[in-house]
């Protein structure tokens, strides 16, 4: 695959990339050397898709275990009327999203995390007045931020959990939305802004076409939708890390409510999710009621 990237206004870098479309090229030799293999994670759903892509055989046992986290400690809401699809983006839309972010953050006793589909969407929220309208301090994850700087940012953010709370702005698929643990008041609510679909690229198109052939025309499901939902679900799970944790999850994109995307939502999230109207006050009331219960 030939890739092109602009390095400055006048110059462009062109490279020839060798891309492995099939993970079984790596996994099959390993699996053939072992008598048995166990794969465990909280983000393997749907199990059939994972099993097929990794190359586990038809005799593979697929088990889903009881969720030890109490349902009463989780509340998830999908907000209708908003979303980050390219054709619906506008200044008015981002302003409305800021309305929801501010309302949820102010209704949350401790910290709130906001994870967007990209740094560009995060920037649009800032231009729409997110930081100015918040009564809590905003910590923004920056693109290309050094690990040490990010660690300092997160340490300061977590410390405010018991001091009235703060807000963290980051991206889905980033180090804080996937690798960070935020127990207790360090993150009591999370707002997942948009479905993080990958931008169309020759690599993505090639992967979809390859998976279409290999998995009976399920290329879009496996190569495009499933990775996006995995990133969104990883971000959604940040507030509930311990059995005693209580957390609110806001999915700020009406596309999450479609039956198509709900198929890719794990049970722990789907079973506590309700669809709400585009009303920041109504959503905030639900958040306040949850934490006052």
C-alpha positions in Angstrom: 0.0 0.0 0.0 1.3 3.5 -0.9 0.8 6.0 1.9 1.1 9.8 1.5 1.4 12.4 4.3 2.0 16.1 4.1 5.0 17.2 6.2 4.7 20.9 5.4 2.8 23.2 3.0 5.3 22.5 0.2 6.4 18.9 0.8 4.8 15.5 1.1 6.2 12.2 2.3 5.3 9.1 0.3 6.0 5.6 1.7 5.3 2.0 0.7 3.7 0.2 3.6 3.4 -3.6 3.9 0.2 -4.2 5.9 -0.9 -7.5 7.4 -4.7 -7.7 6.9 -5.1 -11.2 8.4 -4.1 -11.6 12.1 -4.1 -15.4 11.8 -0.8 -15.1 9.9 0.7 -14.4 13.4 -1.7 -16.3 15.7 -2.0 -19.6 13.8 1.7 -20.6 14.2 1.4 -19.9 17.9 -1.9 -21.8 18.4 -0.4 -24.8 16.6 2.3 -25.0 19.1 0.0 -25.2 22.2 -2.3 -27.9 23.4 -4.9 -25.4 24.6 -5.4 -21.6 24.6 -7.4 -19.4 26.9 -8.4 -15.8 25.8 -9.9 -13.6 28.6 -10.9 -10.0 28.4 -13.9 -7.8 29.1 -13.9 -6.6 25.5 -14.1 -9.8 23.4 -17.8 -9.4 22.5 -19.2 -10.5 20.2 -17.4 -13.8 20.9 -18.0 -15.3 17.5 -16.4 -12.4 15.7 -13.3 -12.5 18.0 -13.0 -16.3 17.6 -13.2 -16.1 13.8 -10.7 -13.3 13.4 -8.1 -14.8 15.7 -8.4 -18.2 14.1 -9.8 -20.3 16.9 -11.4 -23.5 15.4 -15.1 -24.5 15.5 -14.5 -26.6 18.5 -13.7 -23.5 20.6 -15.8 -23.1 23.8 -17.1 -19.6 24.1 -18.2 -18.7 27.7 -19.7 -15.5 29.1 -19.5 -15.4 32.9 -21.8 -13.7 35.4 -21.1 -10.0 35.8 -20.3 -9.4 39.5 -20.9 -5.6 39.2 -24.4 -4.7 40.6 -26.7 -3.2 37.9 -27.9 -0.6 40.4 -24.4 0.9 40.4 -24.5 1.7 36.6 -26.6 4.1 34.7 -26.2 4.6 30.9 -28.1 7.0 28.6 -28.0 7.5 24.9 -29.0 11.0 23.9 -31.1 11.4 20.8 -30.8 14.3 18.4 -27.0 14.7 18.5 -24.0 13.0 16.9 -20.7 13.5 15.2 -21.3 12.2 11.7 -19.6 14.5 9.2 -22.8 15.6 7.5 -24.5 16.7 10.7 -21.6 18.7 12.2 -22.1 22.4 12.8 -21.4 25.1 15.4 -24.9 24.7 16.7 -24.5 21.0 17.1 -21.3 21.3 19.1 -22.8 24.0 21.2 -25.7 21.6 22.0 -23.2 18.9 22.9 -21.5 21.4 25.3 -24.9 21.9 26.9 -25.0 18.2 27.7 -21.4 18.0 28.8 -21.7 20.9 31.2 -25.1 19.7 32.6 -23.7 16.2 33.3 -20.5 17.5 34.8 -22.3 19.8 37.2 -24.7 17.1 38.2 -21.8 14.7 39.1 -20.4 15.0 42.6 -16.9 14.0 41.6 -14.9 13.9 38.4 -16.2 13.6 34.8 -14.4 12.2 31.8 -15.3 13.4 28.2 -13.9 11.2 25.5 -14.4 12.4 21.9 -13.9 10.6 18.5 -10.9 12.8 17.7 -8.8 15.7 18.8 -10.6 17.8 16.2 -14.0 17.1 17.8 -12.5 18.0 21.2 -11.3 21.2 19.7 -14.7 21.9 18.4 -16.2 21.5 21.9 -13.6 23.9 23.3 -14.4 26.5 20.6 -18.1 26.1 21.5 -17.3 27.2 25.0 -16.8 24.0 27.0 -14.1 25.4 29.3 -15.7 28.8 29.8 -19.0 27.3 30.8 -17.7 24.7 33.2 -17.6 25.6 36.9 -15.1 22.8 37.4 -11.5 22.8 36.2 -10.9 21.3 32.8 -7.9 19.1 32.1 -7.2 18.6 28.3 -5.3 15.7 26.9 -3.1 17.0 24.1 -2.1 15.2 20.9 1.5 14.1 21.1 1.7 14.8 24.9 4.7 13.3 26.6 4.0 10.4 29.0 5.4 12.3 31.9 3.2 15.3 31.2 0.1 13.1 30.8 0.9 11.4 34.1 1.1 14.7 35.8 -2.2 15.8 34.2 -4.0 12.7 35.4 -2.6 12.9 38.9 -3.9 16.4 39.3 -7.2 15.5 37.8 -7.7 12.5 40.1 -6.8 14.6 43.2 -9.8 16.9 42.5 -12.3 14.0 42.8 -12.9 14.7 46.4 -12.6 18.4 46.1 -15.7 19.3 44.1 -14.6 17.4 41.0 -13.0 18.3 37.7 -13.4 17.4 34.0 -11.0 15.5 31.8 -11.2 16.0 28.0 -9.5 13.2 26.0 -10.0 10.9 23.0 -11.5 7.5 22.5 -8.8 5.0 21.7 -6.3 7.0 23.7 -4.1 6.1 26.6 -6.5 7.6 29.2 -9.7 6.2 27.7 -8.3 2.7 27.4 -5.4 2.3 29.8 -6.4 4.5 32.7 -8.2 3.4 35.8 -10.4 5.9 37.5 -12.0 4.3 40.6 -14.3 6.0 43.1 -14.6 9.8 42.8 -11.7 10.0 40.3 -14.3 9.5 37.6 -17.9 9.1 38.5 -19.4 10.0 35.1 -18.1 9.6 31.5 -19.4 11.2 28.3 -18.6 9.3 25.1 -18.9 11.9 22.4 -19.6 10.2 19.0 -19.1 6.8 17.4 -15.3 6.6 16.7 -15.5 5.3 13.2 -12.1 5.3 11.5 -11.7 7.7 8.6 -11.9 6.0 5.2 -8.4 5.1 4.0 -7.0 2.6 1.5 -6.0 0.4 4.4 -9.5 0.3 5.9 -11.1 -0.3 2.5 -8.6 -3.2 1.9 -9.4 -4.7 5.3 -13.1 -4.5 4.7 -12.8 -6.1 1.3 -10.6 -8.9 2.6 -12.9 -9.7 5.6 -15.9 -9.6 3.2 -14.3 -12.5 1.3 -13.1 -14.4 4.4 -16.1 -13.9 6.7 -19.1 -14.2 4.3 -19.5 -10.5 3.6 -19.1 -9.3 7.2 -16.1 -7.2 6.4 -17.8 -3.9 7.5 -18.9 -5.5 10.8 -15.5 -6.9 11.6 -13.1 -4.4 10.2 -14.9 -1.1 10.7 -17.8 -1.2 13.2 -16.5 -3.7 15.8 -13.2 -1.8 16.4 -15.1 1.4 16.7 -17.5 0.1 19.2 -14.6 -1.5 21.2 -13.0 1.9 21.5 -16.3 3.5 22.6 -17.0 0.7 25.2 -13.5 1.0 26.6 -14.1 4.6 27.2 -17.5 4.0 28.7 -16.1 1.6 31.3 -13.6 4.0 32.9 -15.8 5.0 35.9 -16.7 1.5 37.1 -13.4 -0.3 38.0 -14.2 -1.8 41.4 -17.3 -3.7 42.7 -18.3 -0.8 44.9 -17.9 1.9 42.2 -20.9 3.8 40.9 -20.9 5.4 37.5 -22.9 7.2 34.9 -22.3 6.7 31.2 -23.5 9.2 28.6 -23.4 8.1 25.0 -23.7 11.4 23.1 -24.6 10.2 19.7 -28.0 9.0 18.6 -26.4 6.3 16.4 -25.7 4.3 19.5 -29.4 3.7 19.8 -29.8 1.9 16.5 -30.4 -1.8 16.6 -27.4 -2.3 14.4 -24.9 -0.8 16.9 -26.7 -2.2 20.0 -25.7 -5.6 18.6 -22.1 -4.8 19.3 -22.8 -3.4 22.8 -21.7 -5.8 25.6 -24.4 -7.0 28.0 -23.0 -5.1 31.0 -23.7 -1.8 29.2 -26.7 -2.7 27.1 -28.8 -3.9 30.1 -28.6 -0.5 31.9 -28.9 1.7 28.9 -31.9 3.9 28.2 -32.6 6.3 25.4 -33.1 10.0 26.4 -34.4 13.0 24.5 -32.1 15.9 23.5 -32.7 17.7 26.8 -29.7 18.5 29.0 -31.9 19.3 32.0 -33.7 15.9 31.7 -30.4 14.1 31.5 -28.9 16.0 34.4 -31.9 15.2 36.5 -31.4 11.5 35.9 -27.7 11.9 36.9 -28.6 13.8 40.1 -31.2 11.2 41.0 -28.7 8.4 40.5 -26.1 9.8 42.8 -28.6 10.9 45.5 -30.1 7.4 45.7 
